[in-house]
Amino acid sequence: MKAIILNASAWMIVPVMDAFAKHLSLSMHVFQITWARYFFTVVFTLSLMVVFYRNTLVWSTRPKLQLVRGIILAFTTLCFFYSISIISLPKALTLAFVAPITCTALSPIFLSEKVGIRRWSAVLVGFFGCLIVIRPGFIELNLATLAALACGICYGVYLIITRKLSTSDNPLLTLLFTGVVGLAITSVFIPSVWSNPTLNQWILMSIIGLIASVAHFLIILSLRYADASKLAPLGYTEIITNILISFYFFHELPDNWTYLGLFIIVLSGLYISRREYLVTRSNI
C-alpha cells in the first residue's frame, strides 16, 4: 500500500508542473521554461543528496549512457512543453502515453527481450489509438501535435535506457546526472531567448523544478516497496489530474476522438504492463 500511495502521488502532482509550464508559456519562451525546470531540479536534487545520501553515492559506472539519457530527456521535456503551449494538456498527455508502448516495441532491439504476439498486438492497437487522436487526413496536423507524439516516443527510449541503468547506478545520481545534462543543453540557448522574469514567474519556475524533483524522488521511494511492473499502471492516473486542471484553469476538455484514443492507448498500455508482469513472474 505504501508503494501505491507514493507512486500515485508522484503521478498526480506532475500535471501541476505541466499547468505552470503552460501558463508561463503565454509570456515566456519554452526554452527558458525548460531551462528553469532543469536548473531548479538540480538545486533540489543536490539538496536531497546532501541531506539523505551523502555517504552512499558514487560516480556513475556508465557515464556515456547517462549522457545519452540526459540528452533524450531534455529533448522530451522541450517537446512536451512546446506542445502544451499550443494544444490542450489532455491531448498532449494522451499522445505522450505511447511511451510504454514504444518501450515494448523497442525492447527486443535494445534490451534483447522477447516480445510475444499478444504484446505486439497491443503495441499495434496502441499506435492505432494515436492515429485516432491525431486523425491524419481529417484534421490539419500541426507541429505541436507531432511534438507531443515525439515526446512519447523519445520517453519510451528514455525508459529503455533507465532500465539499463537501474541495475548499476544509484537512482538519485541518475536523476542528478539527467538534470545537469538538461541544464547544460538548455543553457546554450538561454542567452538568445531570455526575458527577465517577474517575482511571480521566478516562483512558478522554481515550483516546476521542485515538483519534478519530488515526483522523481517519490517514484524512487515507491520502487523500494514494490516492483516496477506492478506500479507501472499507476502512471495512467496522471490523466485524471491533467483533465481536471485543464478544465478548471484553461477551460479545455478533450474532444470525443481524444477520449476514444486515450481509452485505446491506456488499455493497450495496461495490457502490456500486465503481460510483462506475468512474464517476469514466470521467469522467477
C-alpha positions as CSV (number, residue, x, y, z in Angstrom):
1,M,0.0,0.0,0.0
2,K,2.9,2.4,0.8
3,A,4.3,1.9,-2.7
4,I,1.0,2.6,-4.3
5,I,0.5,5.8,-2.3
6,L,4.0,7.1,-3.1
7,N,3.8,6.2,-6.8
8,A,0.3,7.5,-7.4
9,S,1.1,10.7,-5.5
10,A,4.1,11.3,-7.8
11,W,2.0,11.0,-11.0
12,M,-0.9,13.0,-9.6
13,I,1.3,16.1,-9.0
14,V,3.1,16.1,-12.4
15,P,0.1,17.8,-14.2
16,V,0.5,20.7,-11.7
17,M,4.0,21.2,-13.1
18,D,2.6,21.0,-16.7
19,A,-0.1,23.6,-15.9
20,F,2.5,26.0,-14.6
21,A,4.6,25.5,-17.7
22,K,1.6,26.1,-19.9
23,H,0.8,29.3,-18.0
24,L,4.4,30.5,-18.3
25,S,4.4,29.8,-22.0
26,L,1.9,32.6,-22.5
27,S,4.7,35.1,-21.8
28,M,8.0,33.2,-21.8
29,H,9.9,31.1,-24.3
30,V,9.7,27.4,-24.0
31,F,13.5,27.1,-23.8
32,Q,13.5,29.3,-20.8
33,I,10.8,27.3,-19.1
34,T,12.7,24.1,-19.8
35,W,15.9,25.6,-18.5
36,A,14.2,26.6,-15.3
37,R,12.8,23.1,-14.9
38,Y,16.3,21.6,-15.0
39,F,18.1,24.4,-13.1
40,F,15.8,24.1,-10.0
41,T,15.7,20.3,-10.4
42,V,19.5,20.2,-10.0
43,V,19.3,22.6,-7.0
44,F,16.6,20.5,-5.2
45,T,18.2,17.1,-6.1
46,L,21.6,18.2,-4.8
47,S,19.9,19.3,-1.6
48,L,18.3,15.8,-1.2
49,M,21.6,14.1,-1.9
50,V,23.5,16.2,0.6
51,V,20.9,15.6,3.3
52,F,20.0,11.9,2.8
53,Y,22.5,10.2,0.6
54,R,25.8,12.0,1.0
55,N,27.7,8.9,2.2
56,T,26.3,6.3,-0.1
57,L,26.7,7.9,-3.6
58,V,29.4,7.0,-6.0
59,W,30.2,8.1,-9.6
60,S,28.3,6.5,-12.4
61,T,29.6,3.3,-13.8
62,R,28.1,4.1,-17.2
63,P,28.6,7.9,-17.8
64,K,28.2,7.7,-21.6
65,L,24.8,6.1,-21.2
66,Q,23.8,8.6,-18.6
67,L,24.8,11.4,-21.0
68,V,22.6,9.9,-23.8
69,R,19.7,9.5,-21.3
70,G,20.0,13.1,-20.3
71,I,20.0,14.4,-23.9
72,I,16.9,12.3,-24.7
73,L,15.0,13.5,-21.6
74,A,15.9,17.2,-22.4
75,F,14.5,16.8,-25.9
76,T,11.5,15.0,-24.5
77,T,10.8,17.8,-22.0
78,L,11.2,20.5,-24.6
79,C,8.8,18.7,-27.0
80,F,6.2,18.3,-24.3
81,F,6.4,21.9,-23.0
82,Y,6.2,23.2,-26.6
83,S,3.2,21.0,-27.3
84,I,1.2,22.2,-24.3
85,S,1.9,25.8,-25.1
86,I,-0.3,25.3,-28.2
87,I,-2.6,22.2,-27.7
88,S,-4.5,21.1,-24.6
89,L,-2.9,19.4,-21.7
90,P,-5.1,16.2,-22.1
91,K,-4.4,15.8,-25.8
92,A,-0.6,16.3,-25.3
93,L,-0.5,13.8,-22.5
94,T,-2.6,11.3,-24.4
95,L,-0.1,11.2,-27.2
96,A,2.8,11.1,-24.6
97,F,1.2,7.9,-23.2
98,V,2.7,6.0,-26.2
99,A,6.0,5.9,-24.2
100,P,5.5,2.4,-22.5
101,I,4.2,1.1,-25.8
102,T,7.3,2.4,-27.6
103,C,9.4,0.9,-24.9
104,T,7.9,-2.5,-25.5
105,A,8.3,-2.2,-29.3
106,L,12.0,-1.3,-29.0
107,S,12.9,-3.6,-26.1
108,P,13.8,-6.6,-28.4
109,I,16.4,-4.4,-30.2
110,F,17.9,-2.6,-27.2
111,L,17.3,-5.0,-24.3
112,S,17.2,-8.3,-26.2
113,E,13.8,-9.0,-24.6
114,K,11.4,-11.4,-26.2
115,V,8.1,-9.8,-27.0
116,G,5.2,-12.3,-27.7
117,I,2.5,-11.9,-30.3
118,R,0.0,-10.6,-27.7
119,R,2.2,-7.7,-26.7
120,W,3.0,-6.9,-30.3
121,S,-0.8,-6.8,-30.9
122,A,-1.2,-4.4,-28.0
123,V,1.6,-2.2,-29.4
124,L,-0.2,-2.0,-32.8
125,V,-3.5,-1.3,-31.1
126,G,-1.9,1.4,-29.0
127,F,-0.5,3.2,-32.1
128,F,-3.9,2.9,-33.7
129,G,-5.2,4.9,-30.7
130,C,-2.6,7.6,-31.6
131,L,-3.9,7.8,-35.1
132,I,-7.4,8.3,-33.7
133,V,-6.2,11.3,-31.7
134,I,-4.1,12.8,-34.5
135,R,-6.6,11.9,-37.3
136,P,-4.2,12.5,-40.2
137,G,-6.1,13.4,-43.3
138,F,-9.2,14.5,-41.4
139,I,-7.7,17.5,-39.4
140,E,-4.6,19.5,-40.2
141,L,-1.5,18.2,-38.5
142,N,0.4,20.8,-36.6
143,L,3.9,20.9,-35.1
144,A,2.6,20.8,-31.5
145,T,0.7,17.5,-32.1
146,L,3.8,16.0,-33.7
147,A,5.9,17.3,-30.8
148,A,3.6,15.6,-28.2
149,L,3.9,12.3,-30.2
150,A,7.7,12.7,-30.4
151,C,7.8,13.3,-26.7
152,G,6.1,9.9,-26.1
153,I,8.4,8.1,-28.5
154,C,11.5,9.6,-27.0
155,Y,10.3,9.0,-23.5
156,G,9.9,5.3,-24.4
157,V,13.6,5.3,-25.4
158,Y,14.4,7.1,-22.2
159,L,12.6,4.3,-20.3
160,I,14.7,1.7,-22.0
161,I,18.0,3.4,-21.0
162,T,16.6,3.8,-17.5
163,R,16.1,0.0,-17.3
164,K,19.7,-0.5,-18.3
165,L,21.0,2.0,-15.7
166,S,18.7,0.7,-12.9
167,T,21.0,-2.3,-12.3
168,S,24.2,-0.3,-12.0
169,D,23.7,3.3,-10.9
170,N,22.0,4.9,-7.8
171,P,18.6,6.3,-8.9
172,L,19.2,9.7,-7.3
173,L,22.6,10.0,-9.0
174,T,20.8,9.2,-12.3
175,L,18.3,12.0,-11.6
176,L,21.0,14.5,-10.8
177,F,23.0,13.4,-13.9
178,T,19.9,13.9,-16.1
179,G,19.3,17.3,-14.6
180,V,22.8,18.5,-15.2
181,V,22.8,17.4,-18.8
182,G,19.4,19.0,-19.4
183,L,20.6,22.2,-17.7
184,A,23.8,22.3,-19.8
185,I,21.9,21.8,-23.1
186,T,19.2,24.4,-22.4
187,S,21.8,26.9,-21.1
188,V,23.3,27.1,-24.6
189,F,20.1,28.6,-26.0
190,I,19.2,30.8,-23.0
191,P,21.1,34.0,-24.0
192,S,19.1,34.3,-27.2
193,V,15.6,33.7,-25.6
194,W,16.0,35.1,-22.1
195,S,13.5,37.5,-20.7
196,N,13.7,38.9,-17.2
197,P,11.1,37.0,-15.1
198,T,8.9,38.8,-12.6
199,L,8.9,37.6,-8.9
200,N,5.8,35.5,-9.6
201,Q,7.4,33.9,-12.6
202,W,10.5,33.0,-10.6
203,I,8.3,31.4,-8.0
204,L,6.4,29.3,-10.7
205,M,9.7,28.4,-12.3
206,S,11.1,27.1,-9.0
207,I,7.9,25.2,-8.3
208,I,8.2,23.4,-11.7
209,G,11.7,22.2,-10.7
210,L,10.6,21.3,-7.2
211,I,7.7,19.2,-8.5
212,A,9.9,17.4,-11.0
213,S,12.4,16.6,-8.2
214,V,9.7,15.5,-5.7
215,A,7.8,13.4,-8.2
216,H,11.0,11.5,-9.2
217,F,12.0,11.1,-5.6
218,L,8.6,9.6,-4.7
219,I,8.9,7.2,-7.6
220,I,12.3,6.2,-6.4
221,L,11.0,5.6,-2.9
222,S,8.0,3.6,-4.2
223,L,10.3,1.2,-6.1
224,R,11.8,0.2,-2.7
225,Y,8.5,-1.4,-1.7
226,A,7.2,-2.9,-5.0
227,D,8.4,-3.9,-8.4
228,A,8.3,-1.5,-11.3
229,S,6.0,-3.9,-13.3
230,K,3.4,-3.7,-10.5
231,L,3.5,0.1,-10.3
232,A,3.6,0.9,-14.0
233,P,-0.2,1.1,-14.4
234,L,-0.4,3.9,-11.8
235,G,1.3,6.2,-14.3
236,Y,-2.0,6.5,-16.1
237,T,-3.6,8.2,-13.1
238,E,-1.8,11.3,-14.3
239,I,-4.6,11.9,-16.8
240,I,-7.2,12.4,-14.0
241,T,-5.4,15.4,-12.5
242,N,-4.5,16.5,-16.0
243,I,-8.1,16.8,-17.2
244,L,-9.3,18.4,-14.0
245,I,-6.6,21.1,-14.1
246,S,-7.0,21.6,-17.8
247,F,-10.8,22.2,-17.4
248,Y,-10.6,24.3,-14.3
249,F,-7.7,26.6,-15.2
250,F,-7.7,26.6,-19.1
251,H,-11.3,25.7,-19.9
252,E,-10.0,22.9,-22.1
253,L,-11.6,19.4,-22.4
254,P,-10.7,16.6,-24.8
255,D,-13.0,16.0,-27.7
256,N,-14.7,12.6,-28.2
257,W,-12.0,11.4,-30.6
258,T,-9.3,12.2,-28.0
259,Y,-11.2,10.3,-25.3
260,L,-11.5,7.3,-27.6
261,G,-7.8,7.4,-28.5
262,L,-7.0,7.8,-24.8
263,F,-9.1,4.8,-23.9
264,I,-7.4,2.6,-26.5
265,I,-3.8,3.8,-25.6
266,V,-4.3,3.3,-21.9
267,L,-6.0,-0.1,-22.4
268,S,-3.0,-1.2,-24.6
269,G,-0.5,0.1,-22.0
270,L,-2.3,-1.7,-19.1
271,Y,-2.4,-4.9,-21.1
272,I,1.3,-4.7,-21.9
273,S,2.1,-4.0,-18.3
274,R,0.1,-7.0,-17.2
275,R,1.8,-9.3,-19.7
276,E,5.2,-8.0,-18.7
277,Y,4.4,-8.7,-15.0
278,L,3.2,-12.3,-15.8
279,V,6.3,-12.9,-17.9
280,T,8.6,-11.6,-15.1
281,R,6.9,-13.9,-12.6
282,S,7.2,-16.9,-14.8
283,N,10.9,-16.3,-15.1
284,I,11.5,-16.2,-11.4
